[in-house]
Amino acid sequence: MKKEDEQLEALHDIRKMMQESSKFLSLSGLSGIIAGCYALIGAYVGQVFISSYGLAKQTGKDYEQSDYTLLVVKIALTCILILSASIGTALLLSAKKAKKTNQKLFDHTSKKLFWQMMIPLAAGGLFCLALLYHNNGMVLLVSPVMLIFYGLALIASSKFTVHDIKYLGYLELVLGLLATFFLGHGLLFWALGFGVLHIIYGSIMWYKYDRNN
């Protein structure tokens, strides 16, 4: 009986090792919290840009297409800055976590995770650019589209990392679909999705996986 128990335990250990080797487990919960904070700051900056543009129009100033283009460029640069800061922070903290757990940050699993996320994100990014290009009211769909494609990216990549990330993906997807019915409040939904949900998710991940490391 003892020998059978040892064999079962050995099989359990082997199965656990195989599962862990097929998943990227170095994602940092703290990076999610920080990314959420970045997003909230970005939402505030974006609101300042939009409010300034609207206030100037209310004063009677004749705004041309170039002024709208400048507003779009400012918001786009803010989003790029937030994205770059979030990715940089995630890489830095994930590398630190990987070092502690004796895992590689860049291996075949992390590459699969990267591509599973990049395909929906790239498609969503191009779709957003098309909406901005046409500028006939469809710009209001940019925020919902970003949330929807981001949610799909998280769901698609969840099989290569901690399974909890798919729940964040579902929430982002639902929030994005809900935002399509409230197009005048896109920035609010953007802040909720990329800001608040990230902070909540990151806090849960930190408490569940990182606090003892």
C-alpha positions in Angstrom: 0.0 0.0 0.0 2.8 2.4 0.9 4.5 1.7 -2.5 1.2 2.5 -4.3 0.8 5.7 -2.4 4.4 6.8 -3.3 3.6 6.0 -7.0 0.4 8.1 -6.9 2.3 10.9 -5.3 5.0 10.7 -7.9 2.4 10.8 -10.7 0.8 13.8 -9.0 4.1 15.6 -8.9 4.8 14.8 -12.5 1.4 16.1 -13.6 1.8 19.3 -11.6 5.3 19.9 -13.2 3.8 19.4 -16.6 1.0 21.8 -16.0 3.3 24.4 -14.6 5.7 24.1 -17.5 2.9 24.8 -19.9 1.8 28.0 -18.2 3.5 31.3 -17.6 3.2 31.9 -13.9 5.5 34.9 -13.4 2.8 37.5 -13.9 2.9 40.0 -11.1 -0.3 41.1 -9.3 1.4 44.3 -8.2 1.9 45.2 -11.9 -1.9 45.0 -12.4 -2.4 47.4 -9.5 0.1 49.9 -10.9 -1.3 49.5 -14.4 -4.7 50.4 -13.1 -3.3 53.5 -11.4 -1.7 54.5 -14.6 -5.0 54.1 -16.4 -6.9 56.2 -13.9 -4.3 59.0 -14.3 -4.6 58.7 -18.1 -8.4 58.9 -17.9 -8.1 62.1 -15.9 -5.6 63.6 -18.4 -7.9 62.6 -21.3 -10.9 64.2 -19.6 -8.9 67.4 -19.2 -8.1 67.4 -22.9 -11.7 66.7 -23.9 -13.1 69.3 -21.5 -10.6 72.0 -22.8 -11.7 71.2 -26.4 -15.4 71.4 -25.5 -15.0 74.6 -23.5 -13.1 76.3 -26.3 -15.9 75.4 -28.8 -18.6 76.7 -26.4 -16.8 80.1 -26.3 -17.6 80.5 -30.0 -14.2 79.7 -31.4 -14.4 78.2 -34.9 -12.6 74.9 -34.6 -11.3 73.2 -37.7 -10.6 69.6 -38.5 -7.0 70.2 -37.5 -8.1 71.0 -33.9 -10.0 67.7 -33.6 -6.9 65.9 -35.0 -4.7 67.5 -32.4 -7.1 66.3 -29.7 -7.0 62.8 -31.1 -3.2 62.9 -31.2 -3.0 64.1 -27.6 -5.3 61.3 -26.4 -3.5 58.7 -28.6 -0.1 59.7 -27.2 -1.5 59.5 -23.6 -2.7 56.0 -24.3 0.6 55.0 -25.8 2.4 56.4 -22.8 0.2 54.5 -20.4 0.6 51.3 -22.4 4.3 51.6 -22.5 4.5 52.3 -18.8 2.2 49.4 -18.0 4.2 47.0 -20.2 7.5 48.2 -18.8 6.3 47.8 -15.2 4.9 44.4 -15.9 8.1 43.2 -17.4 10.2 44.6 -14.6 8.1 43.0 -11.8 7.5 39.8 -13.7 11.3 39.4 -14.2 11.8 40.0 -10.5 9.2 37.3 -9.7 10.6 34.9 -12.2 14.0 35.2 -10.7 12.6 34.4 -7.2 10.8 31.3 -8.5 13.7 30.2 -10.7 11.7 30.5 -13.9 12.6 32.0 -17.3 10.8 35.2 -18.2 11.1 34.5 -21.9 10.4 30.9 -22.9 8.2 29.0 -25.3 5.2 29.4 -23.0 5.6 33.2 -22.6 5.9 33.5 -26.4 2.7 31.7 -26.9 1.1 33.9 -24.3 2.4 37.0 -26.1 1.0 35.9 -29.5 -2.4 34.9 -28.1 -2.7 38.4 -26.7 -1.2 40.3 -29.6 -3.5 39.0 -32.3 -6.8 40.3 -30.7 -5.0 43.5 -29.5 -3.6 44.3 -32.9 -6.9 43.7 -34.6 -8.6 45.9 -32.0 -6.0 48.6 -32.4 -6.4 48.7 -36.2 -10.2 48.8 -35.8 -9.9 51.8 -33.4 -7.7 53.6 -35.9 -10.3 53.1 -38.6 -13.0 54.5 -36.3 -10.9 57.6 -35.7 -10.0 58.0 -39.4 -13.7 58.1 -40.5 -14.6 60.7 -37.7 -18.4 60.6 -38.3 -19.6 59.7 -34.9 -18.0 56.3 -34.8 -15.2 57.7 -32.6 -17.6 57.1 -29.7 -17.1 53.4 -30.3 -13.4 53.5 -29.6 -13.6 53.0 -25.9 -16.0 50.0 -26.1 -13.9 48.4 -28.9 -10.8 48.7 -26.8 -12.5 47.0 -23.8 -14.0 44.3 -26.0 -10.8 43.3 -27.8 -8.8 43.5 -24.6 -11.2 41.2 -22.9 -11.0 38.7 -25.9 -7.2 38.9 -25.7 -7.2 38.0 -22.0 -9.6 35.1 -22.5 -7.6 33.7 -25.4 -4.3 33.9 -23.5 -5.7 32.5 -20.2 -4.8 28.9 -21.1 -1.1 29.9 -21.0 -1.0 31.6 -17.6 -3.0 31.7 -14.3 -6.6 30.8 -15.1 -7.9 33.8 -13.0 -7.0 36.1 -15.8 -9.9 34.8 -17.9 -12.4 36.2 -15.3 -10.8 39.7 -15.8 -11.3 39.1 -19.6 -15.0 38.2 -19.1 -15.5 41.4 -17.1 -13.7 43.6 -19.6 -15.8 42.0 -22.4 -19.1 42.6 -20.6 -18.1 46.1 -19.7 -17.2 46.9 -23.3 -20.5 45.5 -24.6 -22.3 47.5 -22.0 -20.4 50.6 -23.0 -21.9 50.4 -26.5 -25.2 51.3 -25.1 -23.8 54.4 -23.3 -21.6 55.9 -26.0 -21.5 59.3 -24.3 -19.7 57.8 -21.3 -16.9 56.0 -23.0 -14.1 57.5 -20.9 -15.9 56.4 -17.7 -16.2 52.9 -18.9 -12.5 53.0 -20.0 -11.5 54.1 -16.5 -13.6 51.4 -14.9 -12.2 48.7 -17.3 -8.5 49.6 -17.5 -8.3 51.3 -14.1 -10.6 50.0 -11.4 -10.8 46.4 -12.7 -7.1 46.2 -13.0 -6.6 47.4 -9.5 -9.1 44.9 -8.1 -7.7 42.0 -10.2 -4.1 42.9 -9.3 -4.9 43.1 -5.6 -6.5 39.6 -5.7 -3.6 38.2 -7.7 -1.1 39.7 -5.2 -3.0 38.3 -2.2 -3.4 34.9 -3.8 0.0 34.3 -5.4 2.6 37.0 -4.5 2.2 38.1 -0.9 4.2 35.2 0.5 7.1 35.5 -2.0 
